[in-house]
Amino acid sequence: MAIIKPFRALHPVPEKAKQVSCVPYDVAYESEVRDFIKNNPN
């Protein structure tokens, strides 16, 4: 049987959260992805 252990998740500081998050890939339109990449090259 697998042993599952909890872990502490990493949370970005609120000021940077929008820079490191985005919508799930399976609900984004291609145009939205292209705009996101253009505006967030990193």
C-alpha positions as a Python dict, from the first residue, in 0.01 Angstrom:
ca = {
    (1, 'M'): (0, 0, 0),
    (2, 'A'): (122, 350, -81),
    (3, 'I'): (219, 579, 203),
    (4, 'I'): (92, 932, 149),
    (5, 'K'): (254, 1210, 350),
    (6, 'P'): (142, 1574, 361),
    (7, 'F'): (375, 1853, 252),
    (8, 'R'): (386, 2228, 293),
    (9, 'A'): (281, 2398, -27),
    (10, 'L'): (463, 2700, -162),
    (11, 'H'): (258, 3018, -186),
    (12, 'P'): (372, 3328, -377),
    (13, 'V'): (359, 3663, -205),
    (14, 'P'): (31, 3837, -296),
    (15, 'E'): (206, 4107, -501),
    (16, 'K'): (360, 3845, -733),
    (17, 'A'): (75, 3591, -748),
    (18, 'K'): (-66, 3723, -1077),
    (19, 'Q'): (279, 3693, -1240),
    (20, 'V'): (321, 3325, -1155),
    (21, 'S'): (-32, 3196, -1209),
    (22, 'C'): (-266, 3149, -1502),
    (23, 'V'): (-581, 2963, -1599),
    (24, 'P'): (-560, 2585, -1648),
    (25, 'Y'): (-426, 2492, -1991),
    (26, 'D'): (-736, 2292, -2086),
    (27, 'V'): (-977, 2586, -2054),
    (28, 'A'): (-771, 2859, -2225),
    (29, 'Y'): (-828, 2956, -2586),
    (30, 'E'): (-523, 2969, -2813),
    (31, 'S'): (-560, 3348, -2846),
    (32, 'E'): (-553, 3384, -2466),
    (33, 'V'): (-239, 3171, -2444),
    (34, 'R'): (-66, 3378, -2712),
    (35, 'D'): (-157, 3702, -2532),
    (36, 'F'): (-35, 3561, -2200),
    (37, 'I'): (298, 3457, -2353),
    (38, 'K'): (338, 3792, -2529),
    (39, 'N'): (275, 3985, -2206),
    (40, 'N'): (473, 3745, -1982),
    (41, 'P'): (786, 3630, -2167),
    (42, 'N'): (930, 3457, -1860),
}
